[in-house]
Amino acid sequence: MFQSLDDFAPEGTESGVGLALTDERGRYIFILAGSRHQCPPGQLFYAGIGGHREPGESWEQCARREAMEELSTEVELISSRDTLYIPVVGSPDYVNIDRQPRPLALYEMIHPQGTPHEGELYRIVIFNARLEKMPDQLQEEEVGGIIALKPWQVIVGVDCRPTLDELLEEGADLILDPLEIEHQTILYPIGTAVALSDVLRCSNVG
């Protein structure tokens, strides 16, 4: 089993960082698709903060850069008590990663059909994180809003695809909404949001 992040994602493999970003009430913060993104009619995706690690970049540097690029704000990385490994094949298990901050999870996924890297393995290192401050403006082409979801909403969102109105009635908050999203819009997760749903489900959180 892995002893380090370099064992999990050796140099040259496709890998990136995702953030399990929470607010003061323990809800998870996601970005909503901006105006440049093509989504099905009446639908909008939400995603976690994260992206590919650049050559020579540490995992922590990648996490902070992605947060700054997407939210224009700093984040505090928080060490997790345990690190969960979720492979594409096989059962999830906990691994001992001797690193601070210790990641929340190591997650493997296969790029879906129709994407540029279809069928290829992608490795994500997920860190717990908190915002240093709430963003006050967004690049609307990239980020159309910010929403805070309860842990159980993150878990079930992969399967039930609720409307924005349903999420708000159940305790979610639309923190920033520069595009004035219709409340009957169906929201669905991609990328790190899907990975975090699996992590929370396997951790019996929510």
MDTraj code that builds the backbone (N, CA, C; nanometers):
import mdtraj as md
import numpy as np

residues = "MET PHE GLN SER LEU ASP ASP PHE ALA PRO GLU GLY THR GLU SER GLY VAL GLY LEU ALA LEU THR ASP GLU ARG GLY ARG TYR ILE PHE ILE LEU ALA GLY SER ARG HIS GLN CYS PRO PRO GLY GLN LEU PHE TYR ALA GLY ILE GLY GLY HIS ARG GLU PRO GLY GLU SER TRP GLU GLN CYS ALA ARG ARG GLU ALA MET GLU GLU LEU SER THR GLU VAL GLU LEU ILE SER SER ARG ASP THR LEU TYR ILE PRO VAL VAL GLY SER PRO ASP TYR VAL ASN ILE ASP ARG GLN PRO ARG PRO LEU ALA LEU TYR GLU MET ILE HIS PRO GLN GLY THR PRO HIS GLU GLY GLU LEU TYR ARG ILE VAL ILE PHE ASN ALA ARG LEU GLU LYS MET PRO ASP GLN LEU GLN GLU GLU GLU VAL GLY GLY ILE ILE ALA LEU LYS PRO TRP GLN VAL ILE VAL GLY VAL ASP CYS ARG PRO THR LEU ASP GLU LEU LEU GLU GLU GLY ALA ASP LEU ILE LEU ASP PRO LEU GLU ILE GLU HIS GLN THR ILE LEU TYR PRO ILE GLY THR ALA VAL ALA LEU SER ASP VAL LEU ARG CYS SER ASN VAL GLY".split()
xyz = np.array([
    [0.0849, -0.1192, 0.0000],
    [0.0000, 0.0000, 0.0000],
    [0.0888, 0.1247, 0.0000],
    [0.0297, 0.2392, -0.0315],
    [0.1072, 0.3612, -0.0496],
    [0.1637, 0.4128, 0.0829],
    [0.2898, 0.4583, 0.0769],
    [0.3532, 0.5227, 0.1910],
    [0.3692, 0.6735, 0.1689],
    [0.3558, 0.7157, 0.0438],
    [0.3729, 0.8573, 0.0118],
    [0.2867, 0.8919, -0.1088],
    [0.2703, 1.0213, -0.1323],
    [0.1931, 1.0645, -0.2487],
    [0.2674, 1.0345, -0.3780],
    [0.4011, 1.0286, -0.3725],
    [0.4763, 0.9917, -0.4916],
    [0.4551, 0.8449, -0.5282],
    [0.4277, 0.7610, -0.4291],
    [0.3925, 0.6221, -0.4586],
    [0.2565, 0.6148, -0.5272],
    [0.1641, 0.6980, -0.4825],
    [0.0289, 0.6987, -0.5396],
    [0.0282, 0.7554, -0.6807],
    [0.1005, 0.8641, -0.7011],
    [0.1016, 0.9312, -0.8316],
    [0.2457, 0.9619, -0.8698],
    [0.3178, 0.8629, -0.9237],
    [0.4578, 0.8855, -0.9631],
    [0.4691, 0.9941, -1.0688],
    [0.5866, 1.0533, -1.0759],
    [0.6115, 1.1584, -1.1744],
    [0.5803, 1.1080, -1.3148],
    [0.5095, 1.1891, -1.3903],
    [0.4729, 1.1518, -1.5260],
    [0.3325, 1.0974, -1.5405],
    [0.2688, 1.0618, -1.4286],
    [0.1307, 1.0142, -1.4363],
    [0.0359, 1.1338, -1.4297],
    [-0.0827, 1.1173, -1.4859],
    [-0.1802, 1.2265, -1.4835],
    [-0.2416, 1.2352, -1.3441],
    [-0.2253, 1.3479, -1.2810],
    [-0.2723, 1.3623, -1.1434],
    [-0.3096, 1.5061, -1.1148],
    [-0.3833, 1.5251, -1.0075],
    [-0.4261, 1.6585, -0.9690],
    [-0.4697, 1.6625, -0.8249],
    [-0.5160, 1.7790, -0.7835],
    [-0.5583, 1.8038, -0.6458],
    [-0.7046, 1.8443, -0.6451],
    [-0.7772, 1.7996, -0.5439],
    [-0.9128, 1.8454, -0.5182],
    [-0.9240, 1.8920, -0.3743],
    [-1.0147, 1.9839, -0.3484],
    [-1.0331, 2.0360, -0.2133],
    [-1.1714, 2.0010, -0.1605],
    [-1.1739, 1.9427, -0.0396],
    [-1.2977, 1.9269, 0.0350],
    [-1.3120, 2.0539, 0.1187],
    [-1.3689, 2.1552, 0.0573],
    [-1.3702, 2.2911, 0.1115],
    [-1.4976, 2.3125, 0.1922],
    [-1.4832, 2.3473, 0.3201],
    [-1.5996, 2.3610, 0.4077],
    [-1.6124, 2.5035, 0.4619],
    [-1.7373, 2.5360, 0.5003],
    [-1.7621, 2.6636, 0.5669],
    [-1.7686, 2.6406, 0.7170],
    [-1.8027, 2.7460, 0.7928],
    [-1.8030, 2.7377, 0.9392],
    [-1.9132, 2.6463, 0.9922],
    [-2.0089, 2.6093, 0.9086],
    [-2.1180, 2.5208, 0.9512],
    [-2.0971, 2.3770, 0.9051],
    [-1.9786, 2.3474, 0.8508],
    [-1.9474, 2.2123, 0.8094],
    [-2.0076, 2.1718, 0.6761],
    [-2.0577, 2.2685, 0.6012],
    [-2.1111, 2.2392, 0.4678],
    [-1.9989, 2.2488, 0.3652],
    [-2.0151, 2.1776, 0.2559],
    [-1.9131, 2.1747, 0.1517],
    [-1.9426, 2.2788, 0.0446],
    [-1.8384, 2.3491, 0.0043],
    [-1.8518, 2.4607, -0.0890],
    [-1.8118, 2.4161, -0.2297],
    [-1.8991, 2.4465, -0.3270],
    [-1.8749, 2.4114, -0.4664],
    [-1.8975, 2.5334, -0.5542],
    [-1.8323, 2.5309, -0.6705],
    [-1.8555, 2.6355, -0.7687],
    [-1.9562, 2.5859, -0.8718],
    [-2.0370, 2.6774, -0.9226],
    [-2.1338, 2.6471, -1.0277],
    [-2.0766, 2.6912, -1.1625],
    [-2.1148, 2.6200, -1.2659],
    [-2.0596, 2.6465, -1.3993],
    [-2.0825, 2.7904, -1.4424],
    [-1.9773, 2.8505, -1.4981],
    [-1.9889, 2.9854, -1.5513],
    [-2.0476, 2.9866, -1.6912],
    [-2.0592, 3.1043, -1.7478],
    [-2.1319, 3.1223, -1.8731],
    [-2.0640, 3.0556, -1.9931],
    [-1.9344, 3.0311, -1.9878],
    [-1.8659, 2.9721, -2.1030],
    [-1.8873, 2.8206, -2.1133],
    [-1.9353, 2.7586, -2.0063],
    [-1.9511, 2.6136, -2.0040],
    [-2.0827, 2.5724, -2.0697],
    [-2.0762, 2.4687, -2.1500],
    [-2.1941, 2.4157, -2.2179],
    [-2.2565, 2.3052, -2.1331],
    [-2.3755, 2.3288, -2.0806],
    [-2.4480, 2.2309, -2.0012],
    [-2.5801, 2.1983, -2.0708],
    [-2.6397, 2.0821, -2.0427],
    [-2.7705, 2.0505, -2.1019],
    [-2.8739, 2.1568, -2.0646],
    [-2.9732, 2.1809, -2.1498],
    [-3.0769, 2.2811, -2.1199],
    [-3.1425, 2.2557, -1.9843],
    [-3.1539, 2.3615, -1.9048],
    [-3.2175, 2.3499, -1.7738],
    [-3.1308, 2.2853, -1.6675],
    [-3.0022, 2.2630, -1.6989],
    [-2.9125, 2.1980, -1.6039],
    [-2.7831, 2.2780, -1.5894],
    [-2.7151, 2.2557, -1.4775],
    [-2.5903, 2.3250, -1.4497],
    [-2.5058, 2.2339, -1.3617],
    [-2.3769, 2.2249, -1.3919],
    [-2.2939, 2.1405, -1.3060],
    [-2.2354, 2.2205, -1.1902],
    [-2.2048, 2.1476, -1.0820],
    [-2.1257, 2.2047, -0.9736],
    [-2.0002, 2.1197, -0.9559],
    [-1.8933, 2.1834, -0.9142],
    [-1.7632, 2.1168, -0.9059],
    [-1.6883, 2.1674, -0.7840],
    [-1.5975, 2.0832, -0.7351],
    [-1.5087, 2.1266, -0.6289],
    [-1.3922, 2.2055, -0.6850],
    [-1.3198, 2.2709, -0.5967],
    [-1.1997, 2.3424, -0.6366],
    [-1.0888, 2.2407, -0.6609],
    [-1.0193, 2.2544, -0.7724],
    [-0.9094, 2.1620, -0.7990],
    [-0.8742, 2.1589, -0.9450],
    [-0.7688, 2.0826, -0.9753],
    [-0.7250, 2.0703, -1.1133],
    [-0.5919, 1.9994, -1.1217],
    [-0.5378, 1.9932, -1.2415],
    [-0.4136, 1.9216, -1.2671],
    [-0.2942, 1.9876, -1.1982],
    [-0.2039, 1.9016, -1.1518],
    [-0.0786, 1.9503, -1.0943],
    [0.0208, 1.9780, -1.2067],
    [0.0846, 2.0943, -1.2015],
    [0.1802, 2.1332, -1.3042],
    [0.3189, 2.0763, -1.2738],
    [0.4033, 2.0600, -1.3760],
    [0.5384, 2.0064, -1.3536],
    [0.6148, 2.0878, -1.2493],
    [0.6763, 2.0176, -1.1546],
    [0.7551, 2.0832, -1.0512],
    [0.6745, 2.1432, -0.9378],
    [0.5436, 2.1316, -0.9425],
    [0.4561, 2.1916, -0.8425],
    [0.4280, 2.0907, -0.7319],
    [0.4341, 2.1352, -0.6065],
    [0.3964, 2.0467, -0.4967],
    [0.2456, 2.0328, -0.4910],
    [0.1982, 1.9325, -0.4189],
    [0.0534, 1.9125, -0.4048],
    [-0.0113, 2.0326, -0.3375],
    [0.0559, 2.0849, -0.2363],
    [0.0000, 2.1998, -0.1637],
    [0.0000, 2.3254, -0.2503],
    [0.1056, 2.3454, -0.3272],
    [0.1095, 2.4604, -0.4183],
    [-0.0023, 2.4516, -0.5206],
    [-0.0277, 2.3322, -0.5709],
    [-0.1356, 2.3124, -0.6668],
    [-0.2700, 2.3488, -0.6046],
    [-0.2931, 2.3034, -0.4814],
    [-0.4194, 2.3311, -0.4134],
    [-0.4422, 2.4810, -0.3986],
    [-0.3391, 2.5516, -0.3552],
    [-0.3537, 2.6961, -0.3321],
    [-0.3671, 2.7729, -0.4636],
    [-0.2955, 2.7294, -0.5664],
    [-0.3063, 2.7961, -0.6963],
    [-0.4464, 2.7802, -0.7534],
    [-0.5008, 2.6593, -0.7476],
    [-0.6341, 2.6357, -0.8021],
    [-0.7385, 2.7194, -0.7280],
    [-0.7263, 2.7287, -0.5957],
    [-0.8207, 2.8099, -0.5186],
    [-0.8119, 2.9570, -0.5589],
    [-0.6904, 3.0056, -0.5798],
    [-0.6737, 3.1453, -0.6177],
    [-0.7280, 3.1699, -0.7580],
    [-0.7038, 3.0757, -0.8502],
    [-0.7508, 3.0935, -0.9872],
    [-0.9033, 3.0897, -0.9962],
    [-0.9661, 3.0033, -0.9177],
    [-1.1103, 2.9843, -0.9313],
    [-1.1919, 3.0737, -0.8383],
    [-1.1365, 3.1064, -0.7207],
    [-1.2129, 3.1849, -0.6234],
    [-1.1470, 3.3169, -0.5862],
    [-1.0253, 3.3383, -0.6334],
    [-0.9514, 3.4615, -0.6017],
    [-0.9363, 3.4819, -0.4515],
    [-0.9097, 3.3729, -0.3805],
    [-0.8897, 3.3832, -0.2369],
    [-0.7991, 3.2709, -0.1897],
    [-0.7377, 3.2907, -0.0722],
    [-0.6489, 3.1903, -0.0138],
    [-0.7306, 3.0835, 0.0590],
    [-0.6710, 2.9647, 0.0726],
    [-0.7326, 2.8593, 0.1524],
    [-0.6326, 2.8084, 0.2556],
    [-0.6855, 2.7570, 0.3651],
    [-0.6051, 2.6906, 0.4671],
    [-0.6239, 2.5396, 0.4491],
    [-0.5133, 2.4674, 0.4278],
    [-0.5190, 2.3220, 0.4157],
    [-0.5152, 2.2614, 0.5552],
    [-0.6045, 2.1673, 0.5801],
    [-0.6218, 2.1095, 0.7129],
    [-0.5881, 1.9612, 0.7083],
    [-0.5004, 1.9186, 0.7981],
    [-0.4591, 1.7784, 0.8002],
    [-0.5741, 1.6893, 0.8434],
    [-0.5923, 1.5795, 0.7721],
    [-0.6962, 1.4826, 0.8052],
    [-0.6415, 1.3784, 0.9036],
    [-0.7274, 1.3250, 0.9865],
    [-0.6847, 1.2198, 1.0794],
    [-0.6463, 1.0937, 1.0046],
    [-0.7238, 1.0591, 0.9012],
    [-0.7008, 0.9391, 0.8216],
    [-0.7030, 0.9749, 0.6734],
    [-0.6421, 0.8887, 0.5933],
    [-0.6451, 0.9052, 0.4480],
    [-0.7109, 0.7821, 0.3865],
    [-0.8193, 0.8042, 0.3151],
    [-0.8941, 0.6965, 0.2500],
    [-0.8465, 0.6818, 0.1067],
    [-0.8193, 0.5588, 0.0657],
    [-0.7809, 0.5307, -0.0725],
    [-0.8979, 0.4624, -0.1431],
    [-0.9438, 0.5236, -0.2526],
    [-1.0544, 0.4678, -0.3298],
    [-1.0024, 0.4352, -0.4699],
    [-0.9767, 0.3063, -0.4974],
    [-0.9242, 0.2680, -0.6291],
    [-1.0361, 0.2492, -0.7304],
    [-0.9991, 0.2502, -0.8574],
    [-1.0955, 0.2202, -0.9623],
    [-1.1421, 0.0756, -0.9500],
    [-1.0470, -0.0147, -0.9214],
    [-1.0778, -0.1566, -0.9049],
    [-1.0387, -0.1986, -0.7642],
    [-1.1284, -0.2643, -0.6932],
    [-1.1006, -0.3072, -0.5574],
    [-1.1779, -0.2261, -0.4555],
    [-1.1597, -0.2607, -0.3302],
    [-1.2353, -0.1994, -0.2208],
    [-1.1595, -0.0811, -0.1605],
    [-1.2325, 0.0210, -0.1160],
    [-1.1685, 0.1325, -0.0463],
    [-1.0995, 0.0855, 0.0818],
    [-0.9911, 0.1520, 0.1176],
    [-0.9188, 0.1176, 0.2396],
    [-0.8438, 0.2413, 0.2871],
    [-0.8068, 0.2407, 0.4143],
    [-0.7295, 0.3510, 0.4690],
    [-0.5800, 0.3225, 0.4535],
    [-0.5041, 0.4279, 0.4234],
    [-0.3602, 0.4155, 0.4053],
    [-0.2903, 0.5121, 0.4995],
    [-0.1654, 0.4791, 0.5329],
    [-0.0869, 0.5616, 0.6238],
    [0.0062, 0.6505, 0.5423],
    [-0.0316, 0.7753, 0.5259],
    [0.0501, 0.8724, 0.4525],
    [0.1201, 0.9626, 0.5531],
    [0.2517, 0.9527, 0.5585],
    [0.3311, 1.0300, 0.6539],
    [0.3627, 1.1663, 0.5932],
    [0.2640, 1.2564, 0.6032],
    [0.2796, 1.3890, 0.5412],
    [0.1855, 1.4868, 0.6106],
    [0.2300, 1.6088, 0.6234],
    [0.1456, 1.7143, 0.6786],
    [0.1348, 1.8278, 0.5773],
    [0.0148, 1.8770, 0.5462],
    [-0.1122, 1.8228, 0.5946],
    [-0.1428, 1.6870, 0.5311],
    [-0.1989, 1.5975, 0.6105],
    [-0.2333, 1.4649, 0.5609],
    [-0.3597, 1.4741, 0.4762],
    [-0.3586, 1.4152, 0.3548],
    [-0.4773, 1.4233, 0.2685],
    [-0.5976, 1.3513, 0.3284],
    [-0.7150, 1.3977, 0.2894],
    [-0.8389, 1.3294, 0.3254],
    [-0.8520, 1.1991, 0.2476],
    [-0.8156, 1.2013, 0.1185],
    [-0.8369, 1.0834, 0.0345],
    [-0.7442, 1.0837, -0.0855],
    [-0.7170, 0.9638, -0.1337],
    [-0.6513, 0.9404, -0.2621],
    [-0.7551, 0.8716, -0.3494],
    [-0.7844, 0.9308, -0.4627],
    [-0.8998, 0.8869, -0.5425],
    [-0.8570, 0.8611, -0.6860],
    [-0.8989, 0.7471, -0.7387],
    [-0.8720, 0.7126, -0.8779],
    [-1.0016, 0.7169, -0.9581],
    [-0.9932, 0.7722, -1.0778],
    [-1.1095, 0.7746, -1.1652],
    [-1.0650, 0.7505, -1.3091],
    [-1.1591, 0.7074, -1.3918],
    [-1.1357, 0.6912, -1.5337],
    [-1.2063, 0.8044, -1.6065],
    [-1.1346, 0.8733, -1.6938],
    [-1.1967, 0.9817, -1.7702],
    [-1.3164, 0.9281, -1.8488],
    [-1.4314, 0.9954, -1.8383],
    [-1.5536, 0.9443, -1.9022],
    [-1.5521, 0.9549, -2.0538],
    [-1.6449, 0.8829, -2.1121],
    [-1.6600, 0.8805, -2.2572],
    [-1.6887, 1.0207, -2.3097],
    [-1.6250, 1.0537, -2.4228],
    [-1.6477, 1.1826, -2.4862],
    [-1.5553, 1.2929, -2.4398],
    [-1.4674, 1.2647, -2.3402],
    [-1.3716, 1.3637, -2.2930],
    [-1.2377, 1.3425, -2.3635],
    [-1.1492, 1.4436, -2.3625],
    [-1.0226, 1.4321, -2.4358],
    [-0.9359, 1.3131, -2.3944],
    [-0.9431, 1.2733, -2.2660],
    [-0.8600, 1.1632, -2.2162],
    [-0.9445, 1.0397, -2.1844],
    [-1.0482, 1.0196, -2.2626],
    [-1.1415, 0.9091, -2.2415],
    [-1.0686, 0.7766, -2.2152],
    [-1.1101, 0.7096, -2.1064],
    [-1.0568, 0.5777, -2.0737],
    [-0.9273, 0.5777, -1.9961],
    [-0.8647, 0.6939, -1.9770],
    [-0.7370, 0.7006, -1.9073],
    [-0.7572, 0.7206, -1.7569],
    [-0.6600, 0.6727, -1.6794],
    [-0.6646, 0.6831, -1.5335],
    [-0.6195, 0.8211, -1.4874],
    [-0.6928, 0.8776, -1.3931],
    [-0.6587, 1.0071, -1.3344],
    [-0.6581, 0.9918, -1.1834],
    [-0.5521, 1.0398, -1.1193],
    [-0.5360, 1.0264, -0.9742],
    [-0.5542, 1.1626, -0.9078],
    [-0.6389, 1.1676, -0.8059],
    [-0.6684, 1.2939, -0.7367],
    [-0.6293, 1.2813, -0.5890],
    [-0.5530, 1.3783, -0.5404],
    [-0.5222, 1.3906, -0.3977],
    [-0.6172, 1.4953, -0.3410],
    [-0.7000, 1.4554, -0.2436],
    [-0.8029, 1.5441, -0.1886],
    [-0.7623, 1.5893, -0.0480],
    [-0.7576, 1.7198, -0.0283],
    [-0.7255, 1.7781, 0.1016],
    [-0.8498, 1.8431, 0.1637],
    [-0.8624, 1.8324, 0.2957],
    [-0.9569, 1.9171, 0.3677],
    [-0.9063, 2.0605, 0.3625],
    [-0.9989, 2.1556, 0.3506],
    [-0.9569, 2.2957, 0.3429],
    [-1.0674, 2.3881, 0.3916],
    [-1.0253, 2.5082, 0.4318],
    [-1.1184, 2.6156, 0.4681],
    [-1.0781, 2.7414, 0.3939],
    [-1.1762, 2.8243, 0.3628],
    [-1.1493, 2.9532, 0.3002],
    [-1.0899, 3.0498, 0.4014],
    [-0.9872, 3.1237, 0.3596],
    [-0.9356, 3.2308, 0.4455],
    [-1.0382, 3.3439, 0.4544],
    [-1.1063, 3.3698, 0.3443],
    [-1.2165, 3.4661, 0.3433],
    [-1.3097, 3.4286, 0.2294],
    [-1.4351, 3.4690, 0.2389],
    [-1.5321, 3.4388, 0.1349],
    [-1.5068, 3.5284, 0.0135],
    [-1.5058, 3.4728, -0.1063],
    [-1.4866, 3.5562, -0.2260],
    [-1.5954, 3.6613, -0.2371],
    [-1.5583, 3.7791, -0.2902],
    [-1.6591, 3.8836, -0.3088],
    [-1.6865, 3.9122, -0.4558],
    [-1.6087, 3.8486, -0.5440],
    [-1.6368, 3.8619, -0.6860],
    [-1.5848, 3.7390, -0.7584],
    [-1.6462, 3.7086, -0.8723],
    [-1.6123, 3.5890, -0.9474],
    [-1.5884, 3.6241, -1.0933],
    [-1.5071, 3.5429, -1.1609],
    [-1.4953, 3.5524, -1.3052],
    [-1.6126, 3.4750, -1.3644],
    [-1.7171, 3.5467, -1.4023],
    [-1.8448, 3.4843, -1.4331],
    [-1.8397, 3.3880, -1.5515],
    [-1.7435, 3.4045, -1.6412],
    [-1.7316, 3.3087, -1.7502],
    [-1.6910, 3.1712, -1.6984],
    [-1.6122, 3.1689, -1.5917],
    [-1.5651, 3.0428, -1.5356],
    [-1.6549, 2.9943, -1.4218],
    [-1.6945, 3.0843, -1.3356],
    [-1.7685, 3.0478, -1.2141],
    [-1.8971, 3.1294, -1.2087],
    [-2.0103, 3.0594, -1.2190],
    [-2.1388, 3.1276, -1.2209],
    [-2.2027, 3.1460, -1.0853],
    [-2.1380, 3.0921, -0.9805],
    [-2.1938, 3.1046, -0.8467],
    [-2.1208, 3.0122, -0.7515],
    [-2.1527, 3.0258, -0.6231],
    [-2.0961, 2.9396, -0.5189],
    [-2.2116, 2.8883, -0.4340],
    [-2.2119, 2.7573, -0.4096],
    [-2.3168, 2.6963, -0.3301],
    [-2.2557, 2.6135, -0.2174],
    [-2.3184, 2.6145, -0.1014],
    [-2.2761, 2.5344, 0.0134],
    [-2.3787, 2.4233, 0.0354],
    [-2.3326, 2.2979, 0.0355],
    [-2.4198, 2.1815, 0.0497],
    [-2.3891, 2.1060, 0.1777],
    [-2.4935, 2.0531, 0.2394],
    [-2.4745, 1.9656, 0.3538],
    [-2.4089, 1.8350, 0.3090],
    [-2.3356, 1.7662, 0.3996],
    [-2.2680, 1.6415, 0.3592],
    [-2.3604, 1.5411, 0.2929],
    [-2.4813, 1.5224, 0.3452],
    [-2.5702, 1.4224, 0.2854],
    [-2.6180, 1.4658, 0.1468],
    [-2.6266, 1.5975, 0.1247],
    [-2.6636, 1.6461, -0.0095],
    [-2.5536, 1.6153, -0.1108],
    [-2.4287, 1.6246, -0.0652],
    [-2.3166, 1.5896, -0.1524],
    [-2.3245, 1.4418, -0.1905],
    [-2.3570, 1.3572, -0.0930],
    [-2.3609, 1.2124, -0.1168],
    [-2.4692, 1.1759, -0.2177],
    [-2.5903, 1.2271, -0.1995],
    [-2.7019, 1.1828, -0.2839],
    [-2.7108, 1.2587, -0.4157],
    [-2.6369, 1.3691, -0.4275],
    [-2.6480, 1.4514, -0.5478],
    [-2.6076, 1.3801, -0.6751],
    [-2.5213, 1.2804, -0.6639],
    [-2.4775, 1.2048, -0.7810],
    [-2.5934, 1.1282, -0.8434],
    [-2.6848, 1.0797, -0.7583],
    [-2.7926, 0.9937, -0.8059],
    [-2.9238, 1.0666, -0.8320],
    [-2.9575, 1.1667, -0.7495],
    [-3.0932, 1.2217, -0.7579],
    [-3.1030, 1.3507, -0.8405],
    [-2.9925, 1.4190, -0.8647],
    [-2.9922, 1.5414, -0.9453],
    [-3.1059, 1.6368, -0.9079],
    [-3.0982, 1.6985, -0.7914],
    [-3.2055, 1.7872, -0.7451],
    [-3.2026, 1.9214, -0.8175],
    [-3.3121, 1.9952, -0.8030],
    [-3.3147, 2.1329, -0.8514],
    [-3.2492, 2.2229, -0.7473],
    [-3.2099, 2.3414, -0.7899],
    [-3.1535, 2.4385, -0.6971],
    [-3.2536, 2.4696, -0.5872],
    [-3.3801, 2.4852, -0.6226],
    [-3.4830, 2.5158, -0.5246],
    [-3.4943, 2.4066, -0.4186],
    [-3.4869, 2.2799, -0.4602],
    [-3.4944, 2.1687, -0.3651],
    [-3.3754, 2.1708, -0.2691],
    [-3.2577, 2.1983, -0.3215],
    [-3.1396, 2.2043, -0.2357],
    [-3.1506, 2.3162, -0.1333],
    [-3.1979, 2.4319, -0.1764],
    [-3.2118, 2.5448, -0.0846],
    [-3.3150, 2.5151, 0.0237],
    [-3.4244, 2.4501, -0.0124],
    [-3.5264, 2.4147, 0.0858],
    [-3.4735, 2.3156, 0.1893],
    [-3.3728, 2.2357, 0.1498],
    [-3.3174, 2.1336, 0.2384],
    [-3.1966, 2.1823, 0.3181],
    [-3.1626, 2.3100, 0.3065],
    [-3.0580, 2.3650, 0.3910],
    [-2.9321, 2.4104, 0.3217],
    [-2.9271, 2.3991, 0.1901],
    [-2.8126, 2.4533, 0.1163],
    [-2.8240, 2.6057, 0.1106],
    [-2.7128, 2.6712, 0.0806],
    [-2.7121, 2.8172, 0.0638],
    [-2.6442, 2.8535, -0.0674],
    [-2.7057, 2.9440, -0.1413],
    [-2.6440, 3.0016, -0.2597],
    [-2.5688, 3.1254, -0.2127],
    [-2.4378, 3.1143, -0.2040],
    [-2.3574, 3.2188, -0.1414],
    [-2.3355, 3.3362, -0.2358],
    [-2.2996, 3.3055, -0.3589],
    [-2.2849, 3.4079, -0.4620],
    [-2.3583, 3.3608, -0.5865],
    [-2.4316, 3.4524, -0.6498],
    [-2.5148, 3.4152, -0.7646],
    [-2.5169, 3.5283, -0.8672],
    [-2.4012, 3.5609, -0.9253],
    [-2.3976, 3.6741, -1.0187],
    [-2.4785, 3.6505, -1.1458],
    [-2.4997, 3.5257, -1.1848],
    [-2.5749, 3.4966, -1.3071],
    [-2.7250, 3.4827, -1.2825],
    [-2.7675, 3.4955, -1.1555],
    [-2.9093, 3.4859, -1.1184],
    [-2.9699, 3.3569, -1.1753],
    [-2.9209, 3.2465, -1.1250],
    [-2.9592, 3.1140, -1.1739],
    [-3.1050, 3.0849, -1.1403],
    [-3.1779, 3.0335, -1.2375],
    [-3.3177, 2.9942, -1.2156],
    [-3.3251, 2.8844, -1.1098],
    [-3.4192, 2.8964, -1.0173],
    [-3.4264, 2.8019, -0.9069],
    [-3.4779, 2.6645, -0.9480],
    [-3.5320, 2.6516, -1.0682],
    [-3.5743, 2.5197, -1.1168],
    [-3.4631, 2.4500, -1.1952],
    [-3.3458, 2.5115, -1.2008],
    [-3.2317, 2.4503, -1.2688],
    [-3.1883, 2.3238, -1.1953],
    [-3.1671, 2.2165, -1.2696],
    [-3.1181, 2.0909, -1.2128],
    [-2.9664, 2.1000, -1.1985],
    [-2.9150, 2.0642, -1.0808],
    [-2.7716, 2.0688, -1.0552],
    [-2.7147, 1.9268, -1.0505],
    [-2.6000, 1.9091, -1.1143],
    [-2.5356, 1.7773, -1.1129],
    [-2.3852, 1.7940, -1.0912],
    [-2.3216, 1.6961, -1.0243],
    [-2.1797, 1.7086, -0.9893],
    [-2.0878, 1.6560, -1.0988],
    [-1.9677, 1.7130, -1.1059],
    [-1.8623, 1.6603, -1.1915],
    [-1.7311, 1.6624, -1.1129],
    [-1.6325, 1.5867, -1.1614],
    [-1.4969, 1.5920, -1.1086],
    [-1.4863, 1.5687, -0.9598],
    [-1.4254, 1.6661, -0.8916],
    [-1.4007, 1.6528, -0.7482],
    [-1.5304, 1.6394, -0.6687],
    [-1.6392, 1.6978, -0.7163],
    [-1.7679, 1.6849, -0.6465],
    [-1.8142, 1.5392, -0.6453],
    [-1.7930, 1.4676, -0.7559],
    [-1.8261, 1.3242, -0.7611],
    [-1.7325, 1.2468, -0.6693],
    [-1.6033, 1.2792, -0.6750],
    [-1.5064, 1.2110, -0.5894],
    [-1.5401, 1.2304, -0.4422],
    [-1.5765, 1.3528, -0.4038],
    [-1.6084, 1.3796, -0.2639],
    [-1.7339, 1.3053, -0.2210],
    [-1.8308, 1.2903, -0.3109],
    [-1.9500, 1.2098, -0.2804],
    [-1.9090, 1.0673, -0.2449],
    [-1.8187, 1.0097, -0.3219],
    [-1.7718, 0.8732, -0.2942],
    [-1.6955, 0.8669, -0.1629],
    [-1.6113, 0.9671, -0.1368],
    [-1.5332, 0.9697, -0.0128],
    [-1.6249, 0.9747, 0.1087],
    [-1.7240, 1.0640, 0.1049],
    [-1.8151, 1.0767, 0.2186],
    [-1.8981, 0.9494, 0.2366],
    [-1.9393, 0.8901, 0.1276],
    [-2.0179, 0.7667, 0.1357],
    [-1.9346, 0.6543, 0.1976],
    [-1.8115, 0.6406, 0.1535],
    [-1.7246, 0.5350, 0.2058],
    [-1.6821, 0.5616, 0.3501],
    [-1.6816, 0.6888, 0.3902],
    [-1.6433, 0.7258, 0.5268],
    [-1.7617, 0.7256, 0.6218],
    [-1.8798, 0.6941, 0.5701],
    [-2.0032, 0.6945, 0.6504],
    [-2.0290, 0.8329, 0.7110],
    [-1.9998, 0.9365, 0.6311],
    [-2.0243, 1.0748, 0.6758],
    [-2.1589, 1.1182, 0.6220],
    [-2.2331, 1.2006, 0.7002],
    [-2.3572, 1.2576, 0.6504],
    [-2.4765, 1.2020, 0.7179],
])
top = md.Topology()
chain = top.add_chain()
for i, resn in enumerate(residues, 1):
    res = top.add_residue(resn, chain, resSeq=i)
    for name in ("N", "CA", "C"):
        top.add_atom(name, md.element.get_by_symbol(name[0]), res)
traj = md.Trajectory(xyz[None], top)
